[in-house]
Amino acid sequence: MTINAVNQVVTKEYAIYQGDACELIRGIPSESVHFGIHSPPFEGLYKFSNYDRDISNNEGPQFWEHYAFLISELFRVTRPGRIHSVHCMQLPTSKTRHGFIGMRDFRGEIVRAYEDAGWIFHSEVCIWKDPVIAQQRTKSIRLLHKQITKDSTISGMGLADYVVSFRKPGDNQDPVSGGFERWSGDESLDISREAYDRHRQQVESEGRAAWPFEQWRSILVWQRYASPVWMDINQTNTLQYRAGRDEKDEQHISPLQLDVIERCLDLWSAHGETVLTPFLGIGSEVYSAVKLGRKGIGFELKPSYFRQAVKNIASLKTEKSSDLFEMAGVA
């Protein structure tokens, strides 16, 4: 099957395409993707463009019909036993739009949609966010201390992020094996050789044998990654802050932290494997995949986001080569 993109950039390490993900994903061979990760449009919260094909312009049943098609296609292209991760959050309600101040279980709706498509709900992690920064950004009265002094029945906690991950049924034929060699997160964890030497001296002074350095490092990282709440994500580590941008570049509303993406890649993919994101945005998922030695594929409908993704990913100075779709077996 031949799918025509509006624009594309294809190199040895990645292939990114401008166009409708629901069309472009049909060009991906079945069971060819090792891992996927994306942040879907949060229904009704943001409008990313005025295109009728943009899923963010759909609400209610139309949104879920549109998204369900993509979920089923993600199921088709993913290898048996492999994982797809979804970044999401619970959604606030407003008095003007919904008639009440509260929240809706968007995270749960995503879980049920994936289960309906045949996915197995594999795991989830809650990502802590600073409520002070959230209040300054959203202006939510739920987070104002002033509201506590007036009527605290309106007050509520900040909305955390979640990564919910789903596994395609079947046996994984290519185990993702080996210990962790790196750490993605804030500076609260020191896995340097110097930190290990201090640990070893302490352990040996107590008459015990220390783990080898590689084992010690991997165990410390895993203890953090295995936590059900990630409180050590660097909230400003996004392409929006890291990549070279000029004043005229459009700002992406909700870029995903690179720490989060890199942790998921470390957990559920191996070097050289193919990673797919259907909502490329400014390129965060493909950027991280290429940085960690994977092959990235991404789709983006909005021209300004696609242009920014091109610049962001090109900053990794990857070498251009043949079409990745052809490498994956597309005629």
Buried (B, 14 or more C-beta within 10 A) or exposed (E): EEBEBEEBBBBBBBBBBBBBBBBBBEBBBEBBBBBBBBBBBBBBEEEBBEEEBBBBBBEEEEBBEBBBBBBBBBBBBBBEBBBBBBBBBBBBBEEEEEEEBBBBEBBEBBBEBBEEBEBBBBBBBBBBBEBEEBBEEEEBBBBBEEBEEEEEEEBBEBBBBBBBBBBBEEEBEEEBEEEBEEBBBEEEBEBEEEBBEEBBEEBEEEEEEBBEBEEBBBEBBBEBBEEEEBEBBBBEBBBBEBBEBEEEBEEBBBBBBBBBBBBBBBBBBBEEBBBBBBBBBBBBBBBBBBBBEBBBBBBBBBBBBBBBBBBBBBBBEBEEEEEBBEBBEBE
